[in-house]
Amino acid sequence: MRLVEGSILLAIAGVAVFGCLPRPPVIEPTANGAVIRGAKTGLYTKEVMTKKDPDTFLAADGTFCRVPADRYKQTAAHDLVYCNWQ
C-alpha cells in the first residue's frame, strides 16, 4: 500500500512542477490584430528581437513595446530593454 501512496505523491509533485514551467505564447488571430496568451505582459526586461518603425520593439514571445523616438534610435536588435510589454 505504501508503494501506491508514494507513486501518487510523486505523480502529484510532477504535475505541480511541470505545470509551473513557462509555456510558449499562444498567438490567436482576431479581426483587429492578435491576442497573445501565455506571454509575460507588463514591466519586464526582454530582448528586442526586431524593431518596427517608427516606435515599436518586438520580443520573441510576441509582445511589443512602444517607446519615444530617441530611445528607439538608441536601441539595437538583441539589446535587453526594460519596458511595458503588451
A tleap script that builds the chain and sets N, CA, C and O, in Angstrom:
source leaprc.protein.ff14SB
mol = sequence {
  NMET ARG LEU VAL GLU GLY SER ILE LEU LEU
  ALA ILE ALA GLY VAL ALA VAL PHE GLY CYS
  LEU PRO ARG PRO PRO VAL ILE GLU PRO THR
  ALA ASN GLY ALA VAL ILE ARG GLY ALA LYS
  THR GLY LEU TYR THR LYS GLU VAL MET THR
  LYS LYS ASP PRO ASP THR PHE LEU ALA ALA
  ASP GLY THR PHE CYS ARG VAL PRO ALA ASP
  ARG TYR LYS GLN THR ALA ALA HIE ASP LEU
  VAL TYR CYS ASN TRP CGLN
}
set mol.1.N position { 0.809 -1.181 0.000 }
set mol.1.CA position { 0.000 0.000 0.000 }
set mol.1.C position { 0.865 1.263 0.000 }
set mol.1.O position { 0.498 2.257 -0.626 }
set mol.2.N position { 1.997 1.237 0.688 }
set mol.2.CA position { 2.876 2.406 0.743 }
set mol.2.C position { 3.442 2.748 -0.635 }
set mol.2.O position { 3.641 3.922 -0.945 }
set mol.3.N position { 3.700 1.745 -1.455 }
set mol.3.CA position { 4.223 1.970 -2.794 }
set mol.3.C position { 3.220 2.748 -3.638 }
set mol.3.O position { 3.602 3.644 -4.390 }
set mol.4.N position { 1.963 2.417 -3.517 }
set mol.4.CA position { 0.908 3.108 -4.258 }
set mol.4.C position { 0.800 4.559 -3.788 }
set mol.4.O position { 0.700 5.469 -4.611 }
set mol.5.N position { 0.819 4.779 -2.471 }
set mol.5.CA position { 0.734 6.129 -1.919 }
set mol.5.C position { 1.932 6.965 -2.374 }
set mol.5.O position { 1.778 8.133 -2.732 }
set mol.6.N position { 3.115 6.369 -2.358 }
set mol.6.CA position { 4.318 7.072 -2.804 }
set mol.6.C position { 4.252 7.418 -4.276 }
set mol.6.O position { 4.680 8.500 -4.679 }
set mol.7.N position { 3.722 6.517 -5.085 }
set mol.7.CA position { 3.587 6.770 -6.515 }
set mol.7.C position { 2.607 7.903 -6.786 }
set mol.7.O position { 2.831 8.726 -7.675 }
set mol.8.N position { 1.528 7.945 -6.023 }
set mol.8.CA position { 0.541 9.013 -6.190 }
set mol.8.C position { 1.148 10.361 -5.809 }
set mol.8.O position { 0.957 11.349 -6.517 }
set mol.9.N position { 1.870 10.406 -4.707 }
set mol.9.CA position { 2.521 11.649 -4.291 }
set mol.9.C position { 3.553 12.105 -5.313 }
set mol.9.O position { 3.663 13.299 -5.592 }
set mol.10.N position { 4.295 11.184 -5.862 }
set mol.10.CA position { 5.286 11.511 -6.883 }
set mol.10.C position { 4.616 12.061 -8.136 }
set mol.10.O position { 5.109 13.017 -8.734 }
set mol.11.N position { 3.512 11.471 -8.531 }
set mol.11.CA position { 2.770 11.948 -9.703 }
set mol.11.C position { 2.227 13.352 -9.471 }
set mol.11.O position { 2.284 14.192 -10.369 }
set mol.12.N position { 1.707 13.614 -8.287 }
set mol.12.CA position { 1.181 14.953 -7.965 }
set mol.12.C position { 2.309 15.978 -7.973 }
set mol.12.O position { 2.136 17.085 -8.483 }
set mol.13.N position { 3.459 15.621 -7.413 }
set mol.13.CA position { 4.610 16.528 -7.411 }
set mol.13.C position { 5.071 16.815 -8.834 }
set mol.13.O position { 5.418 17.952 -9.152 }
set mol.14.N position { 5.080 15.806 -9.686 }
set mol.14.CA position { 5.482 16.007 -11.084 }
set mol.14.C position { 4.554 16.946 -11.821 }
set mol.14.O position { 5.007 17.802 -12.581 }
set mol.15.N position { 3.259 16.793 -11.604 }
set mol.15.CA position { 2.289 17.691 -12.237 }
set mol.15.C position { 2.484 19.110 -11.735 }
set mol.15.O position { 2.408 20.059 -12.515 }
set mol.16.N position { 2.736 19.266 -10.438 }
set mol.16.CA position { 2.934 20.595 -9.864 }
set mol.16.C position { 4.168 21.272 -10.455 }
set mol.16.O position { 4.131 22.460 -10.778 }
set mol.17.N position { 5.252 20.525 -10.596 }
set mol.17.CA position { 6.487 21.104 -11.139 }
set mol.17.C position { 6.325 21.454 -12.612 }
set mol.17.O position { 6.654 22.569 -13.016 }
set mol.18.N position { 5.832 20.533 -13.416 }
set mol.18.CA position { 5.714 20.787 -14.843 }
set mol.18.C position { 4.616 21.784 -15.158 }
set mol.18.O position { 4.664 22.435 -16.202 }
set mol.19.N position { 3.640 21.921 -14.299 }
set mol.19.CA position { 2.588 22.905 -14.501 }
set mol.19.C position { 3.075 24.324 -14.295 }
set mol.19.O position { 2.440 25.268 -14.764 }
set mol.20.N position { 4.202 24.495 -13.597 }
set mol.20.CA position { 4.730 25.827 -13.311 }
set mol.20.C position { 5.799 26.272 -14.307 }
set mol.20.O position { 6.244 27.419 -14.257 }
set mol.21.N position { 6.211 25.402 -15.192 }
set mol.21.CA position { 7.231 25.778 -16.168 }
set mol.21.C position { 6.656 26.768 -17.172 }
set mol.21.O position { 5.465 26.709 -17.476 }
set mol.22.N position { 7.487 27.687 -17.699 }
set mol.22.CA position { 6.983 28.636 -18.686 }
set mol.22.C position { 6.517 27.924 -19.947 }
set mol.22.O position { 7.143 26.967 -20.403 }
set mol.23.N position { 5.435 28.393 -20.490 }
set mol.23.CA position { 4.905 27.828 -21.719 }
set mol.23.C position { 5.119 28.807 -22.853 }
set mol.23.O position { 5.162 30.016 -22.624 }
set mol.24.N position { 5.253 28.308 -24.074 }
set mol.24.CA position { 5.384 29.224 -25.196 }
set mol.24.C position { 4.086 29.993 -25.379 }
set mol.24.O position { 3.013 29.483 -25.055 }
set mol.25.N position { 4.170 31.220 -25.897 }
set mol.25.CA position { 2.962 32.006 -26.077 }
set mol.25.C position { 2.056 31.412 -27.149 }
set mol.25.O position { 2.512 30.752 -28.083 }
set mol.26.N position { 0.782 31.663 -26.991 }
set mol.26.CA position { -0.198 31.270 -27.993 }
set mol.26.C position { -0.711 32.552 -28.617 }
set mol.26.O position { -1.256 33.407 -27.919 }
set mol.27.N position { -0.547 32.695 -29.909 }
set mol.27.CA position { -0.996 33.895 -30.606 }
set mol.27.C position { -2.242 33.540 -31.395 }
set mol.27.O position { -2.207 32.720 -32.312 }
set mol.28.N position { -3.352 34.180 -31.018 }
set mol.28.CA position { -4.633 33.903 -31.663 }
set mol.28.C position { -5.019 35.090 -32.530 }
set mol.28.O position { -5.135 36.203 -32.019 }
set mol.29.N position { -5.220 34.885 -33.828 }
set mol.29.CA position { -5.627 35.998 -34.687 }
set mol.29.C position { -7.041 36.472 -34.354 }
set mol.29.O position { -7.913 35.671 -34.019 }
set mol.30.N position { -7.255 37.784 -34.451 }
set mol.30.CA position { -8.576 38.376 -34.267 }
set mol.30.C position { -8.851 39.308 -35.437 }
set mol.30.O position { -7.991 39.504 -36.296 }
set mol.31.N position { -10.030 39.873 -35.471 }
set mol.31.CA position { -10.399 40.766 -36.566 }
set mol.31.C position { -9.515 42.010 -36.624 }
set mol.31.O position { -9.258 42.538 -37.706 }
set mol.32.N position { -9.049 42.480 -35.467 }
set mol.32.CA position { -8.259 43.718 -35.419 }
set mol.32.C position { -6.795 43.493 -35.066 }
set mol.32.O position { -6.116 44.433 -34.654 }
set mol.33.N position { -6.307 42.304 -35.213 }
set mol.33.CA position { -4.908 42.032 -34.871 }
set mol.33.C position { -4.761 40.637 -34.309 }
set mol.33.O position { -5.132 39.652 -34.947 }
set mol.34.N position { -4.201 40.561 -33.077 }
set mol.34.CA position { -3.987 39.259 -32.453 }
set mol.34.C position { -4.074 39.390 -30.945 }
set mol.34.O position { -3.879 40.472 -30.392 }
set mol.35.N position { -4.367 38.286 -30.289 }
set mol.35.CA position { -4.366 38.198 -28.833 }
set mol.35.C position { -3.248 37.240 -28.459 }
set mol.35.O position { -3.152 36.145 -29.012 }
set mol.36.N position { -2.405 37.649 -27.522 }
set mol.36.CA position { -1.286 36.823 -27.087 }
set mol.36.C position { -1.606 36.275 -25.707 }
set mol.36.O position { -1.869 37.040 -24.780 }
set mol.37.N position { -1.587 34.959 -25.565 }
set mol.37.CA position { -1.846 34.317 -24.279 }
set mol.37.C position { -0.589 33.544 -23.863 }
set mol.37.O position { 0.025 32.858 -24.680 }
set mol.38.N position { -0.227 33.659 -22.622 }
set mol.38.CA position { 0.915 32.917 -22.102 }
set mol.38.C position { 2.205 33.718 -22.114 }
set mol.38.O position { 3.203 33.268 -21.551 }
set mol.39.N position { 2.218 34.878 -22.731 }
set mol.39.CA position { 3.409 35.712 -22.746 }
set mol.39.C position { 3.368 36.646 -21.538 }
set mol.39.O position { 2.289 36.997 -21.059 }
set mol.40.N position { 4.517 37.042 -21.055 }
set mol.40.CA position { 4.576 37.974 -19.938 }
set mol.40.C position { 4.321 39.385 -20.461 }
set mol.40.O position { 5.087 39.910 -21.269 }
set mol.41.N position { 3.249 39.980 -19.993 }
set mol.41.CA position { 2.980 41.371 -20.336 }
set mol.41.C position { 3.190 42.214 -19.091 }
set mol.41.O position { 3.023 41.736 -17.969 }
set mol.42.N position { 3.554 43.462 -19.294 }
set mol.42.CA position { 3.831 44.371 -18.193 }
set mol.42.C position { 5.283 44.800 -18.216 }
set mol.42.O position { 5.964 44.674 -19.233 }
set mol.43.N position { 5.755 45.310 -17.082 }
set mol.43.CA position { 7.115 45.838 -16.988 }
set mol.43.C position { 8.114 44.696 -16.782 }
set mol.43.O position { 8.189 44.115 -15.700 }
set mol.44.N position { 8.869 44.387 -17.816 }
set mol.44.CA position { 9.879 43.325 -17.794 }
set mol.44.C position { 11.065 43.740 -18.654 }
set mol.44.O position { 10.955 44.619 -19.509 }
set mol.45.N position { 12.198 43.093 -18.412 }
set mol.45.CA position { 13.352 43.240 -19.287 }
set mol.45.C position { 13.327 42.080 -20.271 }
set mol.45.O position { 13.331 40.913 -19.882 }
set mol.46.N position { 13.302 42.425 -21.553 }
set mol.46.CA position { 13.275 41.403 -22.600 }
set mol.46.C position { 14.237 41.792 -23.710 }
set mol.46.O position { 14.642 42.947 -23.836 }
set mol.47.N position { 14.589 40.795 -24.510 }
set mol.47.CA position { 15.454 41.031 -25.666 }
set mol.47.C position { 14.607 41.546 -26.831 }
set mol.47.O position { 13.558 40.991 -27.159 }
set mol.48.N position { 15.093 42.617 -27.440 }
set mol.48.CA position { 14.432 43.152 -28.626 }
set mol.48.C position { 14.829 42.278 -29.806 }
set mol.48.O position { 15.986 42.292 -30.226 }
set mol.49.N position { 13.890 41.526 -30.337 }
set mol.49.CA position { 14.198 40.648 -31.467 }
set mol.49.C position { 14.239 41.435 -32.777 }
set mol.49.O position { 15.076 41.176 -33.642 }
set mol.50.N position { 13.340 42.384 -32.908 }
set mol.50.CA position { 13.316 43.227 -34.104 }
set mol.50.C position { 12.655 44.548 -33.754 }
set mol.50.O position { 12.020 44.679 -32.708 }
set mol.51.N position { 12.806 45.517 -34.630 }
set mol.51.CA position { 12.213 46.840 -34.442 }
set mol.51.C position { 11.290 47.130 -35.618 }
set mol.51.O position { 11.553 46.725 -36.750 }
set mol.52.N position { 10.217 47.832 -35.329 }
set mol.52.CA position { 9.275 48.221 -36.372 }
set mol.52.C position { 9.110 49.740 -36.319 }
set mol.52.O position { 8.674 50.291 -35.308 }
set mol.53.N position { 9.460 50.403 -37.410 }
set mol.53.CA position { 9.370 51.866 -37.467 }
set mol.53.C position { 7.941 52.318 -37.234 }
set mol.53.O position { 7.020 51.632 -37.677 }
set mol.54.N position { 7.714 53.408 -36.579 }
set mol.54.CA position { 8.709 54.357 -36.070 }
set mol.54.C position { 9.043 54.200 -34.588 }
set mol.54.O position { 9.951 54.872 -34.098 }
set mol.55.N position { 8.326 53.317 -33.848 }
set mol.55.CA position { 8.492 53.366 -32.394 }
set mol.55.C position { 8.269 52.043 -31.649 }
set mol.55.O position { 8.025 52.061 -30.442 }
set mol.56.N position { 8.344 50.909 -32.331 }
set mol.56.CA position { 7.928 49.658 -31.701 }
set mol.56.C position { 9.053 48.622 -31.666 }
set mol.56.O position { 9.726 48.371 -32.665 }
set mol.57.N position { 9.234 48.024 -30.473 }
set mol.57.CA position { 10.137 46.886 -30.306 }
set mol.57.C position { 9.282 45.624 -30.257 }
set mol.57.O position { 8.171 45.647 -29.727 }
set mol.58.N position { 9.792 44.523 -30.806 }
set mol.58.CA position { 9.105 43.233 -30.768 }
set mol.58.C position { 9.997 42.220 -30.056 }
set mol.58.O position { 11.194 42.131 -30.328 }
set mol.59.N position { 9.392 41.450 -29.133 }
set mol.59.CA position { 10.122 40.429 -28.379 }
set mol.59.C position { 9.828 39.053 -28.964 }
set mol.59.O position { 8.895 38.893 -29.751 }
set mol.60.N position { 10.618 38.070 -28.582 }
set mol.60.CA position { 10.477 36.705 -29.103 }
set mol.60.C position { 9.149 36.061 -28.724 }
set mol.60.O position { 8.663 35.189 -29.443 }
set mol.61.N position { 8.555 36.474 -27.608 }
set mol.61.CA position { 7.297 35.864 -27.174 }
set mol.61.C position { 6.068 36.495 -27.829 }
set mol.61.O position { 4.936 36.156 -27.483 }
set mol.62.N position { 6.289 37.408 -28.770 }
set mol.62.CA position { 5.174 38.018 -29.493 }
set mol.62.C position { 4.682 39.322 -28.907 }
set mol.62.O position { 3.789 39.951 -29.475 }
set mol.63.N position { 5.246 39.749 -27.774 }
set mol.63.CA position { 4.824 41.015 -27.194 }
set mol.63.C position { 5.549 42.165 -27.874 }
set mol.63.O position { 6.568 41.975 -28.539 }
set mol.64.N position { 4.997 43.372 -27.691 }
set mol.64.CA position { 5.598 44.562 -28.282 }
set mol.64.C position { 5.644 45.669 -27.241 }
set mol.64.O position { 4.958 45.617 -26.221 }
set mol.65.N position { 6.470 46.672 -27.522 }
set mol.65.CA position { 6.609 47.829 -26.648 }
set mol.65.C position { 6.809 49.061 -27.520 }
set mol.65.O position { 7.641 49.065 -28.428 }
set mol.66.N position { 6.044 50.098 -27.237 }
set mol.66.CA position { 6.203 51.361 -27.967 }
set mol.66.C position { 7.010 52.315 -27.093 }
set mol.66.O position { 6.784 52.421 -25.887 }
set mol.67.N position { 7.954 53.004 -27.728 }
set mol.67.CA position { 8.889 53.868 -26.997 }
set mol.67.C position { 9.034 55.213 -27.708 }
set mol.67.O position { 8.655 55.345 -28.872 }
set mol.68.N position { 9.587 56.219 -27.006 }
set mol.68.CA position { 9.868 57.502 -27.647 }
set mol.68.C position { 10.915 57.348 -28.759 }
set mol.68.O position { 11.696 56.396 -28.759 }
set mol.69.N position { 10.919 58.283 -29.691 }
set mol.69.CA position { 11.798 58.222 -30.871 }
set mol.69.C position { 13.276 58.121 -30.497 }
set mol.69.O position { 14.009 57.354 -31.121 }
set mol.70.N position { 13.733 58.878 -29.494 }
set mol.70.CA position { 15.160 58.842 -29.142 }
set mol.70.C position { 15.562 57.471 -28.584 }
set mol.70.O position { 16.648 56.974 -28.882 }
set mol.71.N position { 14.696 56.869 -27.783 }
set mol.71.CA position { 15.004 55.534 -27.257 }
set mol.71.C position { 14.995 54.505 -28.383 }
set mol.71.O position { 15.812 53.584 -28.389 }
set mol.72.N position { 14.083 54.655 -29.326 }
set mol.72.CA position { 14.014 53.743 -30.466 }
set mol.72.C position { 15.323 53.792 -31.263 }
set mol.72.O position { 15.860 52.750 -31.641 }
set mol.73.N position { 15.826 54.980 -31.513 }
set mol.73.CA position { 17.069 55.140 -32.291 }
set mol.73.C position { 18.283 54.587 -31.558 }
set mol.73.O position { 19.201 54.064 -32.190 }
set mol.74.N position { 18.298 54.696 -30.224 }
set mol.74.CA position { 19.458 54.263 -29.427 }
set mol.74.C position { 19.497 52.756 -29.178 }
set mol.74.O position { 20.512 52.235 -28.716 }
set mol.75.N position { 18.427 52.066 -29.473 }
set mol.75.CA position { 18.342 50.636 -29.168 }
set mol.75.C position { 18.554 49.801 -30.423 }
set mol.75.O position { 17.951 50.063 -31.464 }
set mol.76.N position { 19.410 48.802 -30.317 }
set mol.76.CA position { 19.685 47.903 -31.441 }
set mol.76.C position { 18.954 46.577 -31.224 }
set mol.76.O position { 18.554 46.248 -30.108 }
set mol.77.N position { 18.792 45.839 -32.291 }
set mol.77.CA position { 18.218 44.493 -32.177 }
set mol.77.C position { 19.096 43.669 -31.239 }
set mol.77.O position { 20.322 43.783 -31.264 }
set mol.78.N position { 18.472 42.852 -30.425 }
set mol.78.CA position { 19.096 41.957 -29.452 }
set mol.78.C position { 19.566 42.662 -28.180 }
set mol.78.O position { 20.184 42.029 -27.324 }
set mol.79.N position { 19.284 43.970 -28.038 }
set mol.79.CA position { 19.540 44.655 -26.764 }
set mol.79.C position { 18.475 44.204 -25.770 }
set mol.79.O position { 17.349 43.879 -26.148 }
set mol.80.N position { 18.850 44.190 -24.495 }
set mol.80.CA position { 17.889 43.920 -23.433 }
set mol.80.C position { 17.261 45.244 -23.030 }
set mol.80.O position { 17.968 46.216 -22.766 }
set mol.81.N position { 15.927 45.285 -22.980 }
set mol.81.CA position { 15.215 46.521 -22.737 }
set mol.81.C position { 14.165 46.316 -21.655 }
set mol.81.O position { 13.377 45.372 -21.708 }
set mol.82.N position { 14.166 47.221 -20.663 }
set mol.82.CA position { 13.122 47.233 -19.652 }
set mol.82.C position { 12.006 48.107 -20.189 }
set mol.82.O position { 12.219 49.282 -20.488 }
set mol.83.N position { 10.819 47.536 -20.313 }
set mol.83.CA position { 9.743 48.243 -20.999 }
set mol.83.C position { 8.391 47.683 -20.545 }
set mol.83.O position { 8.332 46.632 -19.908 }
set mol.84.N position { 7.322 48.384 -20.873 }
set mol.84.CA position { 5.972 47.919 -20.598 }
set mol.84.C position { 5.492 47.101 -21.804 }
set mol.84.O position { 4.893 47.638 -22.736 }
set mol.85.N position { 5.763 45.819 -21.765 }
set mol.85.CA position { 5.467 44.925 -22.885 }
set mol.85.C position { 3.985 44.589 -22.924 }
set mol.85.O position { 3.376 44.294 -21.896 }
set mol.86.N position { 3.421 44.636 -24.102 }
set mol.86.CA position { 1.980 44.372 -24.300 }
set mol.86.C position { 1.770 43.209 -25.224 }
set mol.86.O position { 0.629 42.842 -25.506 }
savepdb mol mol.pdb
quit
